[in-house]
Each structure stands twice: as C-alpha cells, then as structure tokens.
Amino acid sequence: MSDIQQISNLVSELIKQHGPLLTQRDLAMILKRSVGGLRYSLCKGTTPAMVCLRSCCCRIGRGVYYPTDQVAKIILEQGGGE
C-alpha cells in the first residue's frame, strides 16, 4: 500500500472516530499517553514528531486542537514521537 493510501485510510478512520479536529485528550488516546504526559512532551519534547505536532496545533477560544489529517501524516511519517 502506498503512503498516500495509508494516510487517507488513517485520516478517514480518525475522522470517523473523532472528527476533523482532535482535542488533546483525543490525541493522547491515539498516541497511548496520558493527557499530562502529552502536554509535557509537547512543551518540552524535541523529537521530530512532537515538534511537528506543536507547530500544527490551532487555538479556538481556550481550546487547543490538532487537524486530523496532519496528525495522521505525522503519525505515519514520524511514528508518533515514540
């Protein structure tokens, strides 16, 4: 399966489960981390995946959200920061 097919499959699966934007709680569940551990990794982490996740987040009001398509791409390319 090509990379584009893998990304589109993952994106469609994540959108079915969580919608077009992921909360930190959703992202923590996908990455199998606690919310606190994810926040720490996003704040202090220097792995390429955490840097990419930090750069793609968007704030809406007081909430922090992550576009599902970009998260899927990062997970497949970087391995989710593990």
Phi and psi in degrees as GROMACS dihedral restraints (atoms count N, CA, C in turn):
[ dihedral_restraints ]
;  ai    aj    ak    al  type     phi  dphi    fc
    3     4     5     6     1   -75.2    20    10
    4     5     6     7     1   164.1    20    10
    6     7     8     9     1   -61.2    20    10
    7     8     9    10     1   -40.0    20    10
    9    10    11    12     1   -64.8    20    10
   10    11    12    13     1   -39.8    20    10
   12    13    14    15     1   -66.2    20    10
   13    14    15    16     1   -41.0    20    10
   15    16    17    18     1   -61.9    20    10
   16    17    18    19     1   -44.2    20    10
   18    19    20    21     1   -63.4    20    10
   19    20    21    22     1   -46.1    20    10
   21    22    23    24     1   -65.7    20    10
   22    23    24    25     1   -36.2    20    10
   24    25    26    27     1   -64.8    20    10
   25    26    27    28     1   -44.9    20    10
   27    28    29    30     1   -65.5    20    10
   28    29    30    31     1   -42.0    20    10
   30    31    32    33     1   -61.2    20    10
   31    32    33    34     1   -46.5    20    10
   33    34    35    36     1   -64.4    20    10
   34    35    36    37     1   -37.7    20    10
   36    37    38    39     1   -66.5    20    10
   37    38    39    40     1   -43.5    20    10
   39    40    41    42     1   -67.8    20    10
   40    41    42    43     1   -37.8    20    10
   42    43    44    45     1   -66.6    20    10
   43    44    45    46     1   -38.0    20    10
   45    46    47    48     1   -59.9    20    10
   46    47    48    49     1   -40.3    20    10
   48    49    50    51     1   -82.9    20    10
   49    50    51    52     1   -39.2    20    10
   51    52    53    54     1  -124.5    20    10
   52    53    54    55     1   -15.4    20    10
   54    55    56    57     1    95.7    20    10
   55    56    57    58     1  -177.5    20    10
   57    58    59    60     1   -73.8    20    10
   58    59    60    61     1   -19.1    20    10
   60    61    62    63     1  -124.0    20    10
   61    62    63    64     1   136.3    20    10
   63    64    65    66     1  -102.0    20    10
   64    65    66    67     1   137.3    20    10
   66    67    68    69     1   -82.1    20    10
   67    68    69    70     1   171.6    20    10
   69    70    71    72     1   -64.1    20    10
   70    71    72    73     1   -33.9    20    10
   72    73    74    75     1   -64.6    20    10
   73    74    75    76     1   -43.8    20    10
   75    76    77    78     1   -61.4    20    10
   76    77    78    79     1   -47.1    20    10
   78    79    80    81     1   -62.8    20    10
   79    80    81    82     1   -41.0    20    10
   81    82    83    84     1   -61.7    20    10
   82    83    84    85     1   -41.5    20    10
   84    85    86    87     1   -64.8    20    10
   85    86    87    88     1   -42.3    20    10
   87    88    89    90     1   -63.7    20    10
   88    89    90    91     1   -40.4    20    10
   90    91    92    93     1   -86.7    20    10
   91    92    93    94     1    -0.1    20    10
   93    94    95    96     1    58.1    20    10
   94    95    96    97     1    50.5    20    10
   96    97    98    99     1  -130.6    20    10
   97    98    99   100     1   163.4    20    10
   99   100   101   102     1   -77.4    20    10
  100   101   102   103     1   160.0    20    10
  102   103   104   105     1   -63.5    20    10
  103   104   105   106     1   -42.0    20    10
  105   106   107   108     1   -62.8    20    10
  106   107   108   109     1   -40.9    20    10
  108   109   110   111     1   -65.6    20    10
  109   110   111   112     1   -37.6    20    10
  111   112   113   114     1   -65.5    20    10
  112   113   114   115     1   -45.2    20    10
  114   115   116   117     1   -60.2    20    10
  115   116   117   118     1   -42.1    20    10
  117   118   119   120     1   -63.6    20    10
  118   119   120   121     1   -45.2    20    10
  120   121   122   123     1   -62.9    20    10
  121   122   123   124     1   -38.6    20    10
  123   124   125   126     1   -68.9    20    10
  124   125   126   127     1   -33.9    20    10
  126   127   128   129     1   -78.2    20    10
  127   128   129   130     1   -45.4    20    10
  129   130   131   132     1  -107.5    20    10
  130   131   132   133     1   -14.6    20    10
  132   133   134   135     1   -67.7    20    10
  133   134   135   136     1   142.5    20    10
  135   136   137   138     1  -119.0    20    10
  136   137   138   139     1     7.7    20    10
  138   139   140   141     1   -69.5    20    10
  139   140   141   142     1   151.6    20    10
  141   142   143   144     1   -56.7    20    10
  142   143   144   145     1   -36.9    20    10
  144   145   146   147     1   -65.5    20    10
  145   146   147   148     1   -42.5    20    10
  147   148   149   150     1   -68.4    20    10
  148   149   150   151     1   -37.1    20    10
  150   151   152   153     1   -63.7    20    10
  151   152   153   154     1   -43.2    20    10
  153   154   155   156     1   -64.7    20    10
  154   155   156   157     1   -42.9    20    10
  156   157   158   159     1   -63.8    20    10
  157   158   159   160     1   -41.0    20    10
  159   160   161   162     1   -62.7    20    10
  160   161   162   163     1   -37.2    20    10
  162   163   164   165     1   -77.7    20    10
  163   164   165   166     1   -22.6    20    10
  165   166   167   168     1   -94.5    20    10
  166   167   168   169     1    -3.0    20    10
  168   169   170   171     1   -71.5    20    10
  169   170   171   172     1   153.9    20    10
  171   172   173   174     1  -133.5    20    10
  172   173   174   175     1   146.0    20    10
  174   175   176   177     1  -102.4    20    10
  175   176   177   178     1   132.1    20    10
  177   178   179   180     1  -127.5    20    10
  178   179   180   181     1   109.1    20    10
  180   181   182   183     1    65.1    20    10
  181   182   183   184     1  -125.2    20    10
  183   184   185   186     1   -96.5    20    10
  184   185   186   187     1    -3.0    20    10
  186   187   188   189     1   -89.2    20    10
  187   188   189   190     1   150.9    20    10
  189   190   191   192     1  -113.8    20    10
  190   191   192   193     1   127.0    20    10
  192   193   194   195     1  -128.3    20    10
  193   194   195   196     1   155.7    20    10
  195   196   197   198     1  -127.0    20    10
  196   197   198   199     1   125.9    20    10
  198   199   200   201     1   -62.8    20    10
  199   200   201   202     1   129.1    20    10
  201   202   203   204     1   -59.5    20    10
  202   203   204   205     1   -40.9    20    10
  204   205   206   207     1   -65.4    20    10
  205   206   207   208     1   -39.1    20    10
  207   208   209   210     1   -70.6    20    10
  208   209   210   211     1   -37.4    20    10
  210   211   212   213     1   -62.8    20    10
  211   212   213   214     1   -43.7    20    10
  213   214   215   216     1   -60.7    20    10
  214   215   216   217     1   -43.2    20    10
  216   217   218   219     1   -62.1    20    10
  217   218   219   220     1   -43.8    20    10
  219   220   221   222     1   -64.8    20    10
  220   221   222   223     1   -42.5    20    10
  222   223   224   225     1   -60.8    20    10
  223   224   225   226     1   -44.7    20    10
  225   226   227   228     1   -73.0    20    10
  226   227   228   229     1   -36.7    20    10
  228   229   230   231     1   -79.9    20    10
  229   230   231   232     1   -40.5    20    10
  231   232   233   234     1  -105.4    20    10
  232   233   234   235     1   -10.4    20    10
  234   235   236   237     1    80.7    20    10
  235   236   237   238     1    17.3    20    10
  237   238   239   240     1    73.7    20    10
  238   239   240   241     1    16.8    20    10
  240   241   242   243     1    82.9    20    10
  241   242   243   244     1    16.6    20    10
